[in-house]
Amino acid sequence: MGNKTSSFTEEQLEAYQDCTFFTRKEILRIFKRFREISPKRIPVNMKDGSKTKTIKIPVFELELMTELRENPFCERICQVFSEDGSGDMCFEDFLDMFSVFSEAAPKDIKCVYAFRIYDFDGDNFLSRPDLEKTLQCLTRNQLSDEEVSFVVEKVIEEADLDDDSMLSYIEFEHVISRSSDFLNTFHIRI
Amino acid sequence: MDRYGQPDTYIGHGRNPYNDHREQIPMSNINPGYEDEYPSTDYPRHSYNDGGPANAMERRVEDVVLSEQGPHRWAKEEEPRDAAVLLESLPSKQFEKMANEVASGGSLRKRGSKRKSFHAHGHGHGTMRYRREQSEELIQACHDDPDFAREFEDDEIKAMTMNLSHKRRLKSEVSLKRKEPKSVSRWKRFKYNCSITWKHFKYNMAEFGYFLQLWRGHMKKIEGHFGTGVLSYFLFLKWLFYINIPVFVLTFGFVILPQILYRHIALEGKAYQQNVSFTGKELLTGAGWFEQTELYYGFYTYETFSIAGDTYYNMKYAYLFTCGGYYLLCLFILALSISKSYKKNYIEGSGAFDFYYVSRVFCGWDYGITAKNAAQLKHKGISNELKEYLSGSKKEEEVLTFEQKCKWAMIRVLTNLLILGMIGGSGYLIFYISDTQSVNVDIPVLSEMAMPLCVSGVNLVLPFIFSVIARVESYEKPKNELYINMTRTMLLKAVTLGVLVYFWYRGLIHTCKETFIGQQIYRLVIVDFVFILLTTFCVEFIRRLMKEYCCKSLSYPEFEIGRNTLNLIYSQALCWLGMYFAPLLSLIMIIKLFIIFYVKRVSVIQNCKPSLRPWRASRAHTIFMGFLFCFFILATAAVACAVIFIKPSTTCGPFRNHTTSYEVVVQLVDGWKEEYEVLHTIVKVISSSGFIAATLVVLLVLTYYMRIVMVGHKEMVNLLRQQLSMEGRDKAYLLNMLQAANKKHKDRPRYNNTSRLLSTGSEASGTLTSTSPGGRQFVKQLATAAERNSAENPGPPSRRRNRDGGVGAASP
């Protein structure tokens, strides 16, 4: 890792510490991880302010990362956290992503991003196609179509409060905050 | 911008970027009777700059318009603007708009409400992630209004759901504004400086804590291969390890170290007065050479000696109060953990069993899994679980006849009696062996170790029999079976320990009773450790070898989380029980846990495969904490009995001259009578039985009151939920009525739009029933028709003119 002042300025590190849930050492470790994904693209010295925002790793390389490789939602995660929605992430997006997935992040911020991830068409509602797609990603097509639609029906029946056959963010948050497993499972270690 | 402040992304007037790539929204979503093809599953990549419902709706609208989904049954003749106006006039939309205006620094109010509306806007009302414009507005607001900027706390920025680069800019604005010295009172500046110092202190502590992060890489690997279930065992182990460290530090600092110093200073550095030499088997038995060392209670002095000059160190007080101190510390830590865990899993998660499918779908995937086979197994596990539940819910519940119910009740009673009998039998066996202390075996060590071996053997074999019996009982839910098994196992362990404690306290003939008890507990700890290592070796390692080289039909072993965690709890309970009699036991426990971690970690990765069945880690965690707390209370009660009631040995230990160890405290308090009379009276009053009874009564009343409040809240929650679903239906019905009214007025084009909206026609069109999709869908239908119409109509200007002109036309 080297001297901690060799990659970032003090001011940058302090800003990152204030805006994410990480300590300095963790931020440097995450940067090391970021470089490992694509060493040729990312320089060691990121002190110049714009580099952290402009130099991006393309999504096909990100999806090969150990932490994301086996995740059925990895493509969607990259899209949600990248600035332009394409999946290519700069270091700040990368840091943001792991900050949300870290243990210290509170439940509500995780809820927001979970909703975003499962909302495949980006319309702020979890409609039937979104839910079907989520299920298919989860089970890798091991359920028949009929079973998928039955489960989707059940999900909407359980969570939909205002009878519009879709889940808005409020309904999603209401249900997810009742689930004790959510914090445990929505967590990536790095 | 159009008239309503919405950006003009309406009907494809050319440069609409969302035109070609959108997924087709099936009409059957909106319109229940409509049959259409299944939508394409082409999910394009979207940008995230907008996302408010109004825009989404409009995007959908043009989708439907531009798609070739066929004629809409609904309201083709509707005026397009009606729908938009209708939408805008809904109170929920009004609130969002108001929040938007406030965010752009517009009108009114104090800072507090500004921030609150930001938060409400960001978190509560459908727009979940700050759009770029909103972030810009926020940053601009900070720039313009320094007071607003200063209200931001650091933790607020972390928890905001915006992009990291926006957060950085916001933070730099905020800190810039904070540095401006003008118009800030001295008090505020002082507060700000304090908060900055506190923040730096917290960061430094966090950096320091980073070094203490043990085993991070191992945990990551285990989680990657096995998921959060197996990881929870290792986290529990780490947590127990962390608890024992301050206990050991306390004991070492106040009890062991002074004793060592005393031995060197007062006795002029004489070595241990040993008559026996050290042979290897003392490590197992704890007897022999170890007897006259700091390991046991008997070695500690009763004198008040001086370590350095004038200061005197009273070993009696030190021993007793350190004992009380670390039990209190453990109580504090345990109570905090269990209340936190209970709150998280049972109170907040209290409705969770209602949301079975939702939690499976949204919380089903474990994001920490990184190994390919673990991921495949997880996919399979989730599918199996869903399929099982689906088949279970589809099948009708078979109603048991009265006869069958009786039969099952009888079986349950019988098995419970059988199990109680077995537990009683094992208790008697242990009592017998302790009593006679004779097992005619030639191997010398084994006769001394008979009792611990028997205890560990019983703890190994009986739970296995219990699980077989539980399978015979065939519980409906596997969860219940698991909990019943765990309860029975823990009951067995508690009974064995209870029998032993009773035997020891009843009356021992040894010269130094406490050292003897300490030895027995030391042996129990060591044998327990050996058994854990052996079972790991046999169950996991040997089985894997057998699978690979002998019989291929065996399956790979799975890591049994429940059994292993219960073993950990038992070990810790032993440690707590024995700390009074053998102060170094906490160090032994630390070393033991350290070694067990590495053994288990290696064994899990090498030998085991992940399980298909899911393990609800958080629920199980609360239950394990409950067991741990129970055992802690039992251990503390046992030690308290020893301190208060048992007469200490006369030849060894710090309390050899007293009738009970507790007498020391009584003497101390009595000694205050002359010097600190007030303190003395206070202590006398607190320890009187009347006071204790009164405190108990007050606590009971408080508990009852809390329970009543909780029941009331639960009912309220149910009521509100019902109300909410009713509101949705009301909304649908009312919008329905409005639509009918509009339709009616459409036949009279002279009337303006405003009057149309204001009138409430009495006829409700029969096509929408009260069970039809709710308000949003309905409004979309209107908007659908609206947009189609506006595409056909010339364009906004003419309509606008119409509208403006219409105001006057209302009055005759």
Interface residues (C-beta under 8 A of the other chain):
Chain A: A15 Y16 Q17 D18 C19 T20 F21 T23 R24 K25 E26 K53 T66 E67 R69 E70 N71 P72 F73 Q79 V80 E83 D84 G85 S86 G87 E92 D93 L95 D96 S99 F101 P106 D108 I109 V112 Y113 A114 F115 R116 Y118 F120 D121 G122 D123 N124 F125 S127 R128 P129 L131 K133 T134 L135 L138 T139 R140 Q142 L143 E147 F150 V151 K154 V155 E158 A159 L161 D162 D163 D164 S165 M166 S168 Y169 I170 F172 V175 I176 S177 R178 S179 S180 D181 F182 L183 N184 T185 F186 H187 I188 R189
Chain B: E23 N29 P39 T41 Y43 R45 H46 S47 Y48 G51 G52 P53 A56 R59 R60 H123 G124 H125 G126 T127 M128 R129 D154 I157 K158 A159 M160 T161 N163 L164 S165 K167 R168 K171 S172 Y203 A206 E207 Y210 R216 M219 K220 E223 G224 T228 K344 N345 E348 G349 S350 G351 A352 D354 F355 Y356 Y357 V358 S359 V361 F362 C363 G364 W365 D366 Y367 G368 I369 T370 A371 K372 A374 A375 H379 K380 I382 S383 L386 K387 L390 R616 A617 S618 R619 R721 L724 S725 E727 G728 R729 K731 A732 P773 G774 G775 R776 Q777
